[in-house]
């Protein structure tokens, strides 16, 4: 039977410091588990039963998601309760859930506290693709402000390869993936003319921003 791991790290908003004593309840298909974070903001791992790994490798599979789905609720007195729905756990992999604990202050009373919903992969929702198509008439332009997504989906393979898509926080992506593979390029490595090129290059990753014609929003799509 295949299994996957859900790892929990609670941290305080804005300070990015760990939060101790957060009660985290994880629920899924027929199970409920409760964990408590320690001084480092970490909780004991939760092991979930997952579909077989072969489903992730079958490029013709568009009917059965190759991952288990669970939800979690993180709560502590003095903080707003965090609810995350649709967390995806793949067989043999570790999924990191990082509830961002926001102090429950008076000025936050009227701010909606809605659940964070991770949608199912679009390949298994009937549209037959891995994301929305780009707007063909979109004119490339430079954004007038910095847009940082909360979550990002990383394709663990070449763009056309049959590989897993993993959704992680953009913070974790930059810290653990992109920053570890940014390196200087040198003449003998990347320049056929032998010219020096000291600009940093990013290996096997790209982020493409598509403009949505309906909402005018920007949808980050990442390939590795």
Secondary structure, DSSP 8 states (H G I E B T S, - for coil): --EEEEEEB-EETTT--B-SS-EEEEEETTEEEEEE--TTSB---EEEE---THHHH-TT--SS-SEEEEEEEEE-TTB--EEEEEEEEETT-EEEE--EE-B--GGGTTS----EE----GGGTTS-SSS----TT------SS----SEEEEESS-TTS---EEEEEHHHHIIIIIGGGEEE--HHHH-TT-----SEEESS-EEEEEE-TTT--EEEEEE-
